[in-house]
């Protein structure tokens, strides 16, 4: 038995993944255990979980691999500061102590984190090698083109290449400071959202605006080539040398300073979001077309943080030259831990690769699960009132009825998801037919901006009835946006057509309005029998009762917190929000029956958090 532990840490979303004889047996982000969103510290808890899941001791590990090369990254940092000197001194002074104390000495940190029990050598893969490995090796393809796009690794900000059998080869790179991920993050910052977590918000805000700044961006900020490569005019940006993403020149170009966090969102921000989204999609499409021309492949694998831009992914699938695409569910830095471990197994050890028709990521359900005895013991200790079901059919029938009555349900079942998306294991679910559900769930359950769209889960064989997917096309990891079909749409009347900005949210746009965004799009998760087990059975029961195969699926957390990991996390979130029902494995709790239940003052609850 060969065991390989992959680790990503110290930059964003620390994680660990364990590969045993080529099979990914466990993977998790550190944030889920520490409850610190985007926790970047050494993933001690995630490592302990992975080893426990496999019954492996630290001393018995055969290989430990880190997902990038710190010395190369430090080289880039020093060269950048020298290039901008004497500017950037404040940023240099802030960054150096952590590098000199910790980040330059990753082997020492790894030894300390593994309690000196692992005595063998450490392996360091390049950042985009890790992304590329995470994209191709778990994919369902014998061979494929590979495209990775993110903020920055060591020097690379994007790369492309080919995967064949058990080997990957990267053939081209785009280098820092020219970065699609950092470009998008700069606009995220300027629109008042937090970098590395607010990019989803910018993408969700885009359909409320008009892309009137596209030409301004292309004429001033970028020299964009036909192959998707580009150079940025760095006088508009500040991330190389400063503590902000954009410069005064950037603010002047867009009519004033950046929006302050937590202040009202204006039409300017909506239009800016729409504009940078259009530019981003154009670059993604150009890159994809170039990669296909270079490789001649019919399949494409994607990873890196930009691959979480599911609107761009959808356009690559519909308008690009590839027949099939597969996107790593944990496309960001967390997935680098998984990719690094698989890189060692296949690329360095030369071990054969077994291609699975769905994929080998097992639904990305790679995190902890909890036995009935553990759940019962916790609820009894908490004084919770519950009903325990003996079989899944009865439970799913009962919960489907609650959903059909427009109850908001916290759904906790099986192993936790690896990656940023809830996929039916740690989800908050609701009735997609409700005209009120989007606002209710955003403001009273998730405690987040009302404009944020919710994703639909749809029974896979019914997908084409509701969304513009090709027959047989799947999106099990909720990484593709597609239009709602014309037959399901409702056209606004004259008065509704005159609405602008956030007011557009008031208009029902289809017969599943809670998941239909203002541009008639939706971020789709297809739910099949092979991957989705109990979640699939619940949806089948809901369909039987309502004739609708679509429900809302959003992550089981509130704004400012990670997705729940344990029954205790789920119960705390349930009691601290205006959620109606909690399902944890075979246990169903109704809020109205709980002795400590009360309506939540949303403003008071939000005041506990420092929110972006």
TIKOLMAR-671196 format. One record per residue (C-alpha): x, y, z; residue in one letter; residue number from 1; chain. Coordinates in Angstrom, 1 decimal. Layout:
<atoms>
X  Y  Z  A  NUM  A
...
</atoms>
This chain:
<atoms>
0.0  0.0  0.0  X  1  A
1.4  3.4  -1.0  X  2  A
0.0  6.5  0.8  X  3  A
0.6  10.0  -0.4  X  4  A
-0.5  13.1  1.6  X  5  A
-1.0  16.3  -0.3  X  6  A
-1.0  19.7  1.5  X  7  A
-1.9  23.2  0.5  X  8  A
-1.3  25.9  3.1  X  9  A
-0.2  29.5  4.0  X  10  A
-1.9  31.4  1.2  X  11  A
-5.6  30.7  0.8  X  12  A
-7.9  27.8  1.7  X  13  A
-5.4  25.4  3.4  X  14  A
-6.4  21.8  2.7  X  15  A
-5.2  18.2  2.9  X  16  A
-5.8  15.2  0.6  X  17  A
-4.9  11.6  1.0  X  18  A
-4.3  9.2  -1.9  X  19  A
-3.9  5.5  -1.2  X  20  A
-2.7  3.4  -4.1  X  21  A
-4.0  6.0  -6.6  X  22  A
-7.4  6.4  -5.0  X  23  A
-8.4  9.7  -3.3  X  24  A
-9.8  8.4  0.0  X  25  A
-10.2  11.7  1.8  X  26  A
-9.8  15.5  1.3  X  27  A
-11.0  18.5  3.3  X  28  A
-10.3  22.2  3.8  X  29  A
-9.0  23.3  7.2  X  30  A
-11.7  26.0  7.5  X  31  A
-14.4  23.4  8.0  X  32  A
-12.8  22.2  11.3  X  33  A
-11.5  25.6  12.7  X  34  A
-14.6  27.5  11.6  X  35  A
-12.3  30.3  10.2  X  36  A
-13.4  31.1  6.7  X  37  A
-10.6  30.6  4.1  X  38  A
-8.3  29.5  6.9  X  39  A
-4.7  29.6  5.5  X  40  A
-2.9  28.1  8.4  X  41  A
-1.2  24.7  8.4  X  42  A
-4.1  22.2  7.9  X  43  A
-3.5  20.2  11.1  X  44  A
-7.2  19.2  11.6  X  45  A
-7.7  18.3  7.9  X  46  A
-4.6  16.1  8.0  X  47  A
-5.8  14.4  11.2  X  48  A
-9.1  13.7  9.6  X  49  A
-7.6  12.3  6.3  X  50  A
-5.2  10.0  8.2  X  51  A
-8.0  8.8  10.6  X  52  A
-10.3  8.1  7.6  X  53  A
-7.7  5.8  6.0  X  54  A
-6.4  4.3  9.3  X  55  A
-2.9  5.6  8.5  X  56  A
-0.3  7.0  10.9  X  57  A
1.9  10.0  10.1  X  58  A
5.0  7.7  10.4  X  59  A
3.6  5.3  7.9  X  60  A
3.1  7.8  5.1  X  61  A
5.2  7.1  2.0  X  62  A
5.2  10.6  0.5  X  63  A
4.2  14.1  1.7  X  64  A
3.9  16.7  -1.1  X  65  A
3.4  20.4  -0.9  X  66  A
1.4  22.1  -3.7  X  67  A
3.9  24.7  -4.8  X  68  A
7.5  25.8  -4.6  X  69  A
8.0  28.5  -1.9  X  70  A
11.5  29.5  -3.1  X  71  A
10.3  30.3  -6.6  X  72  A
7.4  32.2  -5.1  X  73  A
9.9  34.2  -2.9  X  74  A
12.0  34.9  -6.0  X  75  A
9.0  36.4  -7.7  X  76  A
8.2  38.5  -4.6  X  77  A
11.7  39.9  -4.4  X  78  A
12.0  40.6  -8.1  X  79  A
8.7  42.4  -8.0  X  80  A
9.6  44.6  -5.1  X  81  A
12.9  45.5  -6.7  X  82  A
11.2  46.4  -9.9  X  83  A
8.9  48.8  -8.1  X  84  A
11.4  50.2  -5.6  X  85  A
11.3  52.5  -3.7  X  86  A
7.6  52.2  -4.1  X  87  A
6.0  49.3  -2.2  X  88  A
8.2  49.7  0.9  X  89  A
5.2  49.4  3.3  X  90  A
4.0  46.2  1.6  X  91  A
7.6  44.8  1.7  X  92  A
7.9  45.5  5.4  X  93  A
4.6  43.9  6.0  X  94  A
5.3  40.8  4.0  X  95  A
8.9  40.0  4.9  X  96  A
8.6  39.0  8.6  X  97  A
6.1  36.1  7.7  X  98  A
8.3  34.9  4.8  X  99  A
11.5  35.0  6.9  X  100  A
9.8  33.4  9.9  X  101  A
7.7  30.8  8.1  X  102  A
7.1  30.7  4.4  X  103  A
10.7  30.2  3.4  X  104  A
11.0  27.2  5.7  X  105  A
8.1  25.0  4.6  X  106  A
10.0  21.7  5.2  X  107  A
10.5  22.8  8.8  X  108  A
6.8  23.8  9.1  X  109  A
5.8  20.5  7.6  X  110  A
8.0  18.6  10.1  X  111  A
6.5  20.6  12.9  X  112  A
3.0  20.1  11.7  X  113  A
3.4  16.4  11.3  X  114  A
5.0  16.2  14.8  X  115  A
8.3  14.9  13.5  X  116  A
6.7  11.5  13.0  X  117  A
7.1  11.5  9.2  X  118  A
10.9  11.1  8.5  X  119  A
11.1  10.8  4.8  X  120  A
11.7  13.5  2.2  X  121  A
9.2  16.1  1.1  X  122  A
8.1  16.7  -2.5  X  123  A
7.3  20.1  -3.9  X  124  A
5.3  20.5  -7.1  X  125  A
4.8  23.7  -9.0  X  126  A
1.6  25.5  -8.3  X  127  A
0.1  25.1  -11.8  X  128  A
1.3  21.5  -12.0  X  129  A
-0.8  20.8  -9.0  X  130  A
-3.8  22.6  -10.6  X  131  A
-3.3  20.7  -13.9  X  132  A
-3.0  17.3  -12.1  X  133  A
-6.1  18.0  -10.1  X  134  A
-7.9  18.8  -13.4  X  135  A
-6.8  15.9  -15.5  X  136  A
-6.1  12.9  -13.3  X  137  A
-9.6  12.6  -11.7  X  138  A
-11.3  13.4  -15.0  X  139  A
-13.2  10.8  -17.1  X  140  A
-10.9  11.3  -20.1  X  141  A
-8.1  9.1  -21.4  X  142  A
-6.6  12.3  -23.0  X  143  A
-7.5  15.9  -22.8  X  144  A
-6.3  19.5  -23.1  X  145  A
-5.6  21.2  -19.8  X  146  A
-6.2  24.9  -19.0  X  147  A
-5.4  26.4  -15.6  X  148  A
-6.2  30.0  -14.6  X  149  A
-5.8  31.7  -11.2  X  150  A
-4.3  34.7  -9.5  X  151  A
-0.7  33.6  -9.3  X  152  A
1.4  30.6  -8.3  X  153  A
5.1  31.0  -8.4  X  154  A
5.3  33.0  -11.6  X  155  A
2.6  31.4  -13.7  X  156  A
-0.9  32.9  -13.7  X  157  A
-2.3  30.6  -16.4  X  158  A
-1.0  27.5  -18.1  X  159  A
-2.1  25.1  -20.8  X  160  A
-1.0  21.6  -21.9  X  161  A
-2.1  18.0  -22.5  X  162  A
-2.9  15.1  -20.3  X  163  A
-2.5  11.6  -21.8  X  164  A
-3.0  8.4  -19.8  X  165  A
-1.0  8.9  -16.6  X  166  A
1.1  11.9  -17.7  X  167  A
0.5  15.7  -18.0  X  168  A
2.7  18.1  -20.0  X  169  A
2.3  21.9  -19.7  X  170  A
3.5  23.7  -22.8  X  171  A
2.7  27.4  -22.3  X  172  A
2.3  29.8  -19.4  X  173  A
1.2  33.4  -18.8  X  174  A
3.3  35.1  -16.1  X  175  A
2.8  37.5  -13.3  X  176  A
1.9  40.4  -13.0  X  177  A
-0.4  39.7  -16.0  X  178  A
-3.2  37.6  -14.5  X  179  A
-6.8  37.0  -15.2  X  180  A
-7.5  36.1  -11.6  X  181  A
-5.9  39.2  -10.3  X  182  A
-7.6  41.4  -12.9  X  183  A
-11.0  40.0  -11.7  X  184  A
-10.0  40.4  -8.1  X  185  A
-9.0  44.0  -8.7  X  186  A
-12.5  44.7  -9.9  X  187  A
-13.9  42.7  -6.9  X  188  A
-11.9  45.0  -4.6  X  189  A
-13.0  48.2  -6.5  X  190  A
-16.7  47.2  -6.2  X  191  A
-16.4  46.9  -2.4  X  192  A
-16.1  43.1  -2.0  X  193  A
-13.3  41.2  -0.3  X  194  A
-10.6  39.8  -2.5  X  195  A
-10.4  35.9  -2.6  X  196  A
-14.0  35.6  -1.3  X  197  A
-16.1  38.2  -3.0  X  198  A
-15.5  37.2  -6.6  X  199  A
-18.7  35.1  -6.5  X  200  A
-20.6  38.2  -5.5  X  201  A
-19.2  40.2  -8.4  X  202  A
-20.2  37.4  -10.8  X  203  A
-23.7  37.4  -9.2  X  204  A
-24.0  41.2  -9.5  X  205  A
-23.0  41.3  -13.1  X  206  A
-26.5  40.6  -14.6  X  207  A
-28.0  43.6  -12.9  X  208  A
-25.8  46.0  -14.8  X  209  A
-25.0  46.9  -18.4  X  210  A
-21.5  46.2  -19.8  X  211  A
-20.8  49.8  -20.8  X  212  A
-17.2  49.8  -19.6  X  213  A
-16.0  46.9  -21.8  X  214  A
-14.3  49.2  -24.3  X  215  A
-12.8  51.3  -21.6  X  216  A
-11.2  48.2  -20.0  X  217  A
-9.9  46.9  -23.3  X  218  A
-8.5  50.2  -24.5  X  219  A
-6.9  51.2  -21.2  X  220  A
-6.2  48.2  -19.0  X  221  A
-5.3  45.4  -21.3  X  222  A
-3.5  44.6  -24.5  X  223  A
-5.4  41.4  -25.3  X  224  A
-4.3  39.0  -28.0  X  225  A
-6.3  36.6  -30.1  X  226  A
-4.9  33.6  -28.2  X  227  A
-6.2  35.0  -24.9  X  228  A
-2.8  36.1  -23.6  X  229  A
-2.6  39.7  -22.5  X  230  A
-0.5  42.4  -20.9  X  231  A
-1.9  44.7  -18.2  X  232  A
-1.0  48.4  -17.9  X  233  A
0.2  48.2  -14.3  X  234  A
-0.1  51.9  -13.7  X  235  A
-3.8  51.2  -13.1  X  236  A
-3.1  48.5  -10.5  X  237  A
-1.4  48.5  -7.1  X  238  A
-1.1  44.8  -6.1  X  239  A
2.6  44.5  -7.1  X  240  A
3.8  47.0  -4.6  X  241  A
0.9  48.3  -2.5  X  242  A
-1.7  47.2  0.1  X  243  A
-4.6  47.7  -2.3  X  244  A
-5.5  46.2  -5.7  X  245  A
-6.1  49.3  -7.7  X  246  A
-4.4  52.7  -8.1  X  247  A
-5.8  56.3  -8.2  X  248  A
-5.5  56.2  -11.9  X  249  A
-7.9  53.2  -11.9  X  250  A
-10.4  55.2  -9.8  X  251  A
-10.1  58.2  -12.1  X  252  A
-10.9  55.9  -15.1  X  253  A
-14.1  54.7  -13.5  X  254  A
-15.4  57.9  -12.1  X  255  A
-14.3  58.0  -8.5  X  256  A
-13.0  55.9  -5.6  X  257  A
-13.7  52.3  -4.9  X  258  A
-17.0  51.5  -3.2  X  259  A
-16.5  51.2  0.6  X  260  A
-17.5  47.8  1.9  X  261  A
-21.0  47.4  3.3  X  262  A
-22.2  50.6  1.7  X  263  A
-25.1  50.7  -0.9  X  264  A
-24.3  49.2  -4.3  X  265  A
-24.9  51.7  -7.1  X  266  A
-25.5  51.4  -10.8  X  267  A
-21.8  52.1  -11.4  X  268  A
-20.8  48.9  -9.5  X  269  A
-23.4  46.9  -11.4  X  270  A
-22.2  48.1  -14.7  X  271  A
-18.5  47.6  -13.8  X  272  A
-19.4  44.0  -12.7  X  273  A
-21.2  43.4  -16.0  X  274  A
-18.2  44.7  -17.9  X  275  A
-15.4  42.8  -16.3  X  276  A
-17.5  39.6  -16.5  X  277  A
-17.8  40.1  -20.3  X  278  A
-14.1  40.7  -20.6  X  279  A
-13.3  37.7  -18.4  X  280  A
-15.6  35.4  -20.5  X  281  A
-14.0  36.7  -23.7  X  282  A
-10.5  35.9  -22.4  X  283  A
-11.5  32.4  -21.2  X  284  A
-13.0  31.6  -24.6  X  285  A
-9.9  32.9  -26.4  X  286  A
-7.7  30.8  -24.2  X  287  A
-9.9  27.7  -24.7  X  288  A
-9.9  28.1  -28.5  X  289  A
-6.1  28.6  -28.6  X  290  A
-5.5  25.5  -26.4  X  291  A
-7.7  23.4  -28.8  X  292  A
-5.8  24.7  -31.8  X  293  A
-2.5  23.8  -30.1  X  294  A
-3.5  20.4  -28.9  X  295  A
-6.2  19.2  -31.3  X  296  A
-8.0  17.6  -28.3  X  297  A
-11.8  17.2  -28.1  X  298  A
-11.8  17.2  -24.3  X  299  A
-10.9  20.0  -21.9  X  300  A
-10.0  19.9  -18.2  X  301  A
-10.1  23.1  -16.1  X  302  A
-8.7  24.1  -12.7  X  303  A
-7.5  27.2  -10.9  X  304  A
-9.6  29.8  -9.1  X  305  A
-10.9  31.3  -12.4  X  306  A
-12.4  27.9  -13.3  X  307  A
-14.9  28.7  -10.5  X  308  A
-16.3  31.4  -12.9  X  309  A
-19.2  29.1  -13.9  X  310  A
-20.7  31.6  -16.3  X  311  A
-17.4  31.6  -18.3  X  312  A
-17.3  27.8  -18.0  X  313  A
-20.8  27.6  -19.5  X  314  A
-19.8  29.7  -22.4  X  315  A
-16.8  27.6  -23.1  X  316  A
-19.0  24.5  -23.2  X  317  A
-21.7  26.1  -25.4  X  318  A
-19.5  28.2  -27.7  X  319  A
-16.0  26.8  -27.4  X  320  A
-14.4  24.1  -29.7  X  321  A
-14.5  21.2  -27.2  X  322  A
-17.0  18.4  -27.1  X  323  A
-16.6  17.8  -23.4  X  324  A
-15.2  19.7  -20.4  X  325  A
-14.5  18.6  -16.9  X  326  A
-13.8  21.1  -14.1  X  327  A
-12.1  20.2  -10.8  X  328  A
-14.8  20.7  -8.1  X  329  A
-12.2  22.2  -5.7  X  330  A
-10.7  24.3  -8.5  X  331  A
-8.9  26.8  -6.2  X  332  A
-5.9  26.4  -3.9  X  333  A
-7.6  23.7  -1.8  X  334  A
-7.7  21.4  -4.8  X  335  A
-3.9  21.9  -5.2  X  336  A
-3.4  19.4  -2.3  X  337  A
-5.3  16.7  -4.2  X  338  A
-3.6  17.5  -7.4  X  339  A
-0.1  17.4  -5.8  X  340  A
-0.8  14.0  -4.3  X  341  A
-2.0  12.6  -7.7  X  342  A
0.9  14.2  -9.4  X  343  A
3.3  12.2  -7.3  X  344  A
1.4  8.9  -7.8  X  345  A
1.1  9.2  -11.6  X  346  A
3.8  11.6  -12.8  X  347  A
6.6  10.9  -10.5  X  348  A
6.0  7.2  -9.5  X  349  A
4.7  6.3  -13.0  X  350  A
1.7  4.4  -11.7  X  351  A
-1.1  3.6  -14.1  X  352  A
-4.3  5.6  -14.2  X  353  A
-7.7  4.0  -14.1  X  354  A
-10.2  6.1  -16.0  X  355  A
-13.8  6.1  -14.6  X  356  A
-16.7  6.9  -16.8  X  357  A
-18.2  9.5  -14.4  X  358  A
-14.9  10.6  -12.9  X  359  A
-12.8  9.3  -10.0  X  360  A
-13.6  12.1  -7.5  X  361  A
-16.5  10.2  -6.0  X  362  A
-19.0  13.1  -6.2  X  363  A
-16.4  15.2  -4.3  X  364  A
-17.8  13.7  -1.1  X  365  A
-14.5  13.2  0.5  X  366  A
-15.0  14.8  4.0  X  367  A
-16.2  13.5  7.4  X  368  A
-19.4  11.7  8.0  X  369  A
-21.2  10.9  11.3  X  370  A
-22.9  7.7  12.6  X  371  A
-26.4  7.7  14.0  X  372  A
-25.1  7.1  17.5  X  373  A
-22.9  10.2  17.3  X  374  A
-25.8  12.4  16.0  X  375  A
-28.3  11.1  18.6  X  376  A
-25.9  11.6  21.4  X  377  A
-25.3  15.2  20.4  X  378  A
-29.0  16.1  20.0  X  379  A
-29.8  14.5  23.4  X  380  A
-27.0  16.4  25.0  X  381  A
-28.3  19.7  23.4  X  382  A
-31.8  19.1  24.6  X  383  A
-33.1  19.1  21.0  X  384  A
-36.4  17.5  20.1  X  385  A
-36.3  15.3  17.0  X  386  A
-38.0  12.5  15.1  X  387  A
-35.8  9.6  14.2  X  388  A
-36.7  7.7  11.0  X  389  A
-35.9  4.0  10.5  X  390  A
-35.7  4.1  6.7  X  391  A
-34.7  6.6  4.0  X  392  A
-38.0  6.4  2.0  X  393  A
-40.1  7.6  4.9  X  394  A
-37.6  10.3  5.8  X  395  A
-37.4  11.6  2.2  X  396  A
-41.2  11.5  1.8  X  397  A
-41.6  13.5  5.0  X  398  A
-39.0  16.1  4.1  X  399  A
-40.2  16.4  0.5  X  400  A
-43.6  17.4  1.9  X  401  A
-42.1  20.0  4.1  X  402  A
-40.2  21.4  1.1  X  403  A
-43.4  21.5  -0.9  X  404  A
-45.0  23.6  1.9  X  405  A
-42.2  26.2  1.4  X  406  A
-40.2  25.2  4.5  X  407  A
-36.5  26.0  4.4  X  408  A
-34.6  22.9  5.2  X  409  A
-31.0  22.4  6.4  X  410  A
-29.9  19.1  4.9  X  411  A
-26.9  17.2  6.4  X  412  A
-26.2  13.7  4.9  X  413  A
-23.2  11.5  4.4  X  414  A
-19.7  12.8  3.8  X  415  A
-18.9  16.5  3.6  X  416  A
-18.1  18.0  0.2  X  417  A
-14.6  18.9  -0.8  X  418  A
-14.6  22.3  -2.6  X  419  A
-16.6  25.5  -2.3  X  420  A
-19.9  24.1  -3.5  X  421  A
-22.6  22.3  -1.4  X  422  A
-23.7  19.3  -3.5  X  423  A
-26.4  17.8  -1.4  X  424  A
-24.5  16.7  1.7  X  425  A
-24.2  20.0  3.6  X  426  A
-27.0  22.1  1.8  X  427  A
-29.8  24.4  2.6  X  428  A
-32.7  23.5  0.3  X  429  A
-36.0  25.0  -0.6  X  430  A
-38.9  25.1  -3.2  X  431  A
-37.6  26.6  -6.4  X  432  A
-41.3  27.4  -7.5  X  433  A
-41.6  30.0  -4.7  X  434  A
-41.6  33.6  -5.7  X  435  A
-40.4  34.7  -2.2  X  436  A
-37.8  32.1  -1.5  X  437  A
-34.8  33.8  -2.9  X  438  A
-35.2  36.9  -0.8  X  439  A
-36.3  34.9  2.3  X  440  A
-33.3  32.6  2.1  X  441  A
-30.8  35.4  1.4  X  442  A
-31.9  37.8  4.1  X  443  A
-33.3  35.6  6.8  X  444  A
-31.3  32.4  6.5  X  445  A
-28.0  33.2  4.8  X  446  A
-27.8  36.8  6.0  X  447  A
-26.4  38.0  2.8  X  448  A
-27.1  40.5  -0.1  X  449  A
-30.6  40.0  -1.6  X  450  A
-29.1  40.1  -5.2  X  451  A
-27.2  36.8  -4.7  X  452  A
-28.7  34.1  -6.9  X  453  A
-29.4  30.6  -5.7  X  454  A
-28.5  27.4  -7.7  X  455  A
-30.9  24.7  -8.7  X  456  A
-30.5  21.0  -8.3  X  457  A
-32.3  19.1  -11.0  X  458  A
-32.9  15.4  -11.6  X  459  A
-30.4  14.7  -14.4  X  460  A
-32.8  13.0  -16.8  X  461  A
-35.1  16.1  -16.6  X  462  A
-32.4  18.7  -17.1  X  463  A
-33.3  19.6  -20.7  X  464  A
-36.9  20.4  -19.7  X  465  A
-35.6  23.4  -17.7  X  466  A
-32.2  24.3  -18.9  X  467  A
-30.3  24.7  -22.2  X  468  A
-28.2  21.6  -21.8  X  469  A
-27.4  19.1  -24.6  X  470  A
-29.0  15.7  -24.1  X  471  A
-26.9  13.6  -21.7  X  472  A
-24.8  16.7  -20.6  X  473  A
-24.1  16.8  -16.9  X  474  A
-23.1  19.3  -14.3  X  475  A
-22.8  17.3  -11.0  X  476  A
-20.5  19.8  -9.4  X  477  A
-22.5  22.9  -10.0  X  478  A
-19.8  24.5  -12.1  X  479  A
-21.7  25.4  -15.2  X  480  A
-24.2  28.2  -15.8  X  481  A
-26.9  27.7  -18.5  X  482  A
-29.9  29.6  -19.7  X  483  A
-33.4  28.6  -18.5  X  484  A
-35.3  27.1  -21.4  X  485  A
-37.7  29.4  -23.3  X  486  A
-40.6  27.2  -22.5  X  487  A
-40.1  27.8  -18.7  X  488  A
-39.6  31.6  -19.0  X  489  A
-42.1  34.3  -18.1  X  490  A
-41.7  37.5  -20.0  X  491  A
-41.9  40.8  -17.9  X  492  A
-44.7  43.2  -18.7  X  493  A
-44.1  46.9  -19.6  X  494  A
-43.9  48.2  -16.1  X  495  A
-41.5  45.4  -15.1  X  496  A
-39.3  46.0  -18.1  X  497  A
-38.7  49.6  -16.8  X  498  A
-37.1  48.3  -13.6  X  499  A
-33.3  48.8  -13.2  X  500  A
-30.6  47.5  -10.9  X  501  A
-31.7  45.5  -7.8  X  502  A
-35.3  46.3  -8.6  X  503  A
-35.1  43.6  -11.3  X  504  A
-35.1  41.0  -8.5  X  505  A
-38.8  41.6  -7.9  X  506  A
-39.8  40.2  -11.3  X  507  A
-40.6  36.4  -11.5  X  508  A
-38.9  35.2  -14.7  X  509  A
-39.8  31.6  -14.9  X  510  A
-42.0  28.9  -13.3  X  511  A
-39.0  28.2  -11.1  X  512  A
-38.4  31.8  -10.1  X  513  A
-36.3  31.2  -7.0  X  514  A
-33.4  29.9  -9.1  X  515  A
-33.8  32.0  -12.2  X  516  A
-31.4  34.9  -12.3  X  517  A
-32.3  38.3  -13.8  X  518  A
-30.6  37.3  -17.1  X  519  A
-32.6  34.0  -17.3  X  520  A
-29.6  32.0  -16.2  X  521  A
-29.0  29.4  -13.5  X  522  A
-25.9  27.7  -12.0  X  523  A
-27.0  24.1  -12.5  X  524  A
-26.3  20.9  -10.5  X  525  A
-27.5  17.8  -12.2  X  526  A
-28.4  15.0  -9.7  X  527  A
-28.0  11.4  -10.8  X  528  A
-28.6  8.0  -9.1  X  529  A
-24.9  7.0  -9.2  X  530  A
-23.4  9.8  -7.2  X  531  A
-26.1  11.4  -5.2  X  532  A
-27.9  8.7  -3.1  X  533  A
-30.3  10.0  -0.5  X  534  A
-30.3  13.5  -2.0  X  535  A
-31.5  12.0  -5.3  X  536  A
-34.3  10.1  -3.5  X  537  A
-35.4  13.2  -1.7  X  538  A
-35.7  15.0  -5.0  X  539  A
-37.6  12.1  -6.6  X  540  A
-40.1  12.3  -3.7  X  541  A
-40.4  16.1  -4.2  X  542  A
-41.1  15.5  -7.9  X  543  A
-43.8  13.0  -7.1  X  544  A
-45.6  15.4  -4.9  X  545  A
-45.2  18.5  -7.0  X  546  A
-44.4  17.5  -10.6  X  547  A
-41.2  19.7  -10.3  X  548  A
-37.8  18.0  -10.5  X  549  A
-36.0  21.2  -9.4  X  550  A
-35.1  22.5  -5.9  X  551  A
-33.0  25.2  -4.5  X  552  A
-29.5  24.1  -3.3  X  553  A
-27.3  26.5  -1.4  X  554  A
-24.4  25.9  1.0  X  555  A
-25.3  25.1  4.6  X  556  A
-23.7  28.2  6.3  X  557  A
-24.4  31.8  7.0  X  558  A
-22.4  34.7  5.6  X  559  A
-19.0  35.0  7.1  X  560  A
-18.8  31.3  8.1  X  561  A
-17.6  28.2  6.3  X  562  A
-19.9  25.4  5.3  X  563  A
-20.9  23.3  8.3  X  564  A
-18.9  20.2  9.1  X  565  A
-20.3  18.5  12.2  X  566  A
-23.9  18.0  13.6  X  567  A
-23.0  20.6  16.2  X  568  A
-22.1  23.1  13.5  X  569  A
-25.4  22.3  11.7  X  570  A
-27.5  22.6  14.9  X  571  A
-25.9  25.9  15.8  X  572  A
-26.6  27.3  12.4  X  573  A
-30.2  26.0  12.5  X  574  A
-30.9  27.6  15.8  X  575  A
-29.2  30.9  14.9  X  576  A
-31.2  31.5  11.8  X  577  A
-34.8  31.5  10.7  X  578  A
-34.5  28.0  9.1  X  579  A
-37.6  25.9  9.5  X  580  A
-36.3  22.3  9.5  X  581  A
-33.0  20.6  10.2  X  582  A
-32.3  17.1  8.8  X  583  A
-29.1  15.4  10.1  X  584  A
-28.8  11.9  8.7  X  585  A
-32.1  10.1  9.9  X  586  A
-33.0  12.8  12.4  X  587  A
-35.5  15.6  11.6  X  588  A
-36.0  18.7  13.8  X  589  A
-38.6  21.3  13.4  X  590  A
-37.8  24.8  14.6  X  591  A
-41.3  25.3  16.0  X  592  A
-40.8  22.3  18.4  X  593  A
-37.4  23.3  19.8  X  594  A
-37.5  24.6  23.4  X  595  A
-35.0  27.4  22.7  X  596  A
-36.4  28.4  19.4  X  597  A
-37.0  32.1  18.6  X  598  A
-37.1  34.5  15.7  X  599  A
-33.7  35.8  14.9  X  600  A
-33.0  39.6  14.7  X  601  A
-31.0  39.6  11.5  X  602  A
-29.3  43.0  12.2  X  603  A
-28.2  41.8  15.7  X  604  A
-26.9  38.5  14.4  X  605  A
-24.9  40.2  11.6  X  606  A
-23.3  42.6  14.1  X  607  A
-21.4  39.6  15.5  X  608  A
-19.3  39.3  12.4  X  609  A
-16.8  41.4  10.5  X  610  A
-18.3  41.1  7.1  X  611  A
-17.1  42.3  3.7  X  612  A
</atoms>
